[in-house]
Amino acid sequence: MRRHSNISDVEHEIVIFYRKLAADSWGIECLSGIIKEQVSEGPKSYLMAVDESDRSKIGLDILFTLIKPHDTITVIHVTAVALDELGNAESNLIYDYYTGTLSDDAPTTNTKFISILKKEGKTVGELIKEKVDELEPDFFALSPRRDPEHKITALTEQMIVSVKANIILCKL
């Protein structure tokens, strides 16, 4: 791989790792990274925004391949209804699925699921960005949806532009 002179040794190694992983495991289109800041050695923290889609579920599985036993992963989901409200089957199913997956399949025991209640006057993107800024993970991951013309969606673009953390796109 050709090296760009304006990136650090750590960033260079991360880029090589992602490219090798993507090429060896799933084909070059499945995993992309956007490096915004240097990551220190040692345990890493990951935060992934999810929804109920198969795309998000598979994206989390892809992210699991990067996580080491001492790393931390937090999964967040924005919901319109609080989890404990009677009759909110969709949010409870999402909660059950992701907490079960984190418990059973994550390569680390340092896991957390956070449900974010949708607020009046705030977009899903704004709520996700606030949580990313609050938790300051080393990596923010999402599994972006593609529109019919294969362009990135407005939410993905908003996250790429506004989130300060390094970004991992787990694409199908």
Secondary structure as UniProt FT lines:
FT   TURN            5..6
FT   HELIX           9..21
FT   HELIX           22..26
FT   TURN            28..29
FT   STRAND          31..34
FT   STRAND          45..49
FT   HELIX           54..64
FT   TURN            65..66
FT   TURN            69..70
FT   STRAND          72..79
FT   TURN            83..84
FT   TURN            86..87
FT   HELIX           89..105
FT   STRAND          111..117
FT   TURN            120..121
FT   HELIX           124..135
FT   STRAND          139..142
FT   TURN            148..149
FT   HELIX           154..162
FT   STRAND          166..170
//
